[in-house]
Amino acid sequence: MLVSPSANRVYARTASALTVAEVGVLAETVLPGRLADPRIEEIAGIGYVTFAGDLDDAARAQVANVSTALALFEREGDLLRPVVLRRLDCLDDDLLTILKYQGKTNELFTKLLLNVTVLASGSAGRMLSDRLHVLDPLCGRGTTLNQALMYGWHAAGVDVDERDVEAYAAFLPRWLKDKRLKHTAGTSRLRRDGRTLGRRFDAELAVDKAAWAAGDTMTVSVAQADTLETPTIFRSGSVDVVVTDAPYGVQHGSRSGGALHRSPLDLLAAAVPGWATVLRPGGAIGIAVNVRTSPRADTCALLADSGLEPVDTPAYRGFEHRVDQAIERDIVVATKPE
Ligand SMILES: C[S@@+](CC[C@H](N)C(=O)[O-])C[C@H]1O[C@@H](n2cnc3c(N)ncnc32)[C@H](O)[C@@H]1O
């Protein structure tokens, strides 16, 4: 596998190591015994991630969605034969790249986080065929939501910051119009038990006219509210995965406004029980954390306190990487027992 050069810009020298870990997750989950020994190898002066595998079409389709995969080759002696990558992607990729803002989670990293969370869940076997339901309960301006839509899945999000929700509610309908995709979109008041919590944005879209006519659509709903309200906004047991990039306790934590003042770990401790409620049995939760403010062991412990089972296999322990001086990022995944 040739790793996308843009991944090197995101992860500096660790892009290949993260790809090895992601391929390792495939080997541990949906492709056991089919794919083995992922590692970094230099071929004619270029770094590749190589692995042993005898892949049928379904297995190739799974490998095609690896977040950093630029190209895949089959080795025949000294020769590399290109393998067609049939990705899940069903929308133009500028959906993920147009919005640029401070605090945006990198889109490749978001795809990695979504992939490895789904792969840990009971829905892994359906990811190539069904429209899964993804919730990002700290969704910002919607990188996770857009990646879910890119895969043809349903997306839901919560963020307390009005500017973020407004920016997303302005961006998505404009993008859909530009692409001439059939859709409906609108904002309304978010009310619970007679009180106004904030606003919500809802949209429905289809990849083409025929899909729209057939009612084969994706939905996206974003609530502007404190994430602690998540279980009052979304039905319990309604999502396949919860995927989120938690505040790092660096720039996001320093924003003014009450709900943003909690420490990253305190926020997770308060919010995870509610997030776990919305998750369906067999579902998985994947959280990106800054281990300097939310150590891996503490994050696993609070997931376990909510009745979830942290996934701590070798592949899932391979995602820690440096973002900058203040941020050492890791991915923590846990599943909800069936
Ligand atoms: C790391 S950012 C997520 C960025 C997002 N993945 C994106 O690419 O736009 C964390 C988000 O958590 C939100 N947040 C922090 N505390 C919150 C709370 N108590 N309830 C809801 N959202 C909160 C912040 O507004 C911020 O958008």
PDBQT file of the ligand as one rigid body, heavy atoms in Angstrom, charges set to zero:
ROOT
HETATM    1  C1  LIG A 401     -11.690  19.087  19.229  1.00  0.00    +0.000 C 
HETATM    2  S1  LIG A 401     -13.148  20.007  18.896  1.00  0.00    +0.000 S 
HETATM    3  C2  LIG A 401     -13.957  19.023  17.707  1.00  0.00    +0.000 C 
HETATM    4  C3  LIG A 401     -13.696  19.513  16.318  1.00  0.00    +0.000 C 
HETATM    5  C4  LIG A 401     -14.481  18.773  15.250  1.00  0.00    +0.000 C 
HETATM    6  N1  LIG A 401     -14.106  17.373  15.169  1.00  0.00    +0.000 N 
HETATM    7  C5  LIG A 401     -14.288  19.462  13.904  1.00  0.00    +0.000 C 
HETATM    8  O1  LIG A 401     -13.478  18.985  13.084  1.00  0.00    +0.000 OA
HETATM    9  O2  LIG A 401     -14.897  20.513  13.692  1.00  0.00    +0.000 OA
HETATM   10  C6  LIG A 401     -14.112  19.781  20.333  1.00  0.00    +0.000 C 
HETATM   11  C7  LIG A 401     -15.475  20.433  20.303  1.00  0.00    +0.000 C 
HETATM   12  O3  LIG A 401     -16.106  20.186  21.552  1.00  0.00    +0.000 OA
HETATM   13  C8  LIG A 401     -17.019  21.241  21.773  1.00  0.00    +0.000 C 
HETATM   14  N2  LIG A 401     -17.391  21.200  23.184  1.00  0.00    +0.000 N 
HETATM   15  C9  LIG A 401     -16.611  21.392  24.269  1.00  0.00    +0.000 A 
HETATM   16  N3  LIG A 401     -17.337  21.227  25.409  1.00  0.00    +0.000 NA
HETATM   17  C10 LIG A 401     -18.597  20.902  25.012  1.00  0.00    +0.000 A 
HETATM   18  C11 LIG A 401     -19.797  20.570  25.702  1.00  0.00    +0.000 A 
HETATM   19  N4  LIG A 401     -19.842  20.562  27.013  1.00  0.00    +0.000 N 
HETATM   20  N5  LIG A 401     -20.889  20.272  24.976  1.00  0.00    +0.000 NA
HETATM   21  C12 LIG A 401     -20.862  20.274  23.624  1.00  0.00    +0.000 A 
HETATM   22  N6  LIG A 401     -19.770  20.578  22.919  1.00  0.00    +0.000 NA
HETATM   23  C13 LIG A 401     -18.644  20.885  23.592  1.00  0.00    +0.000 A 
HETATM   24  C14 LIG A 401     -16.263  22.471  21.332  1.00  0.00    +0.000 C 
HETATM   25  O4  LIG A 401     -17.174  23.524  21.005  1.00  0.00    +0.000 OA
HETATM   26  C15 LIG A 401     -15.499  21.939  20.116  1.00  0.00    +0.000 C 
HETATM   27  O5  LIG A 401     -16.192  22.223  18.936  1.00  0.00    +0.000 OA
ENDROOT
TORSDOF 0
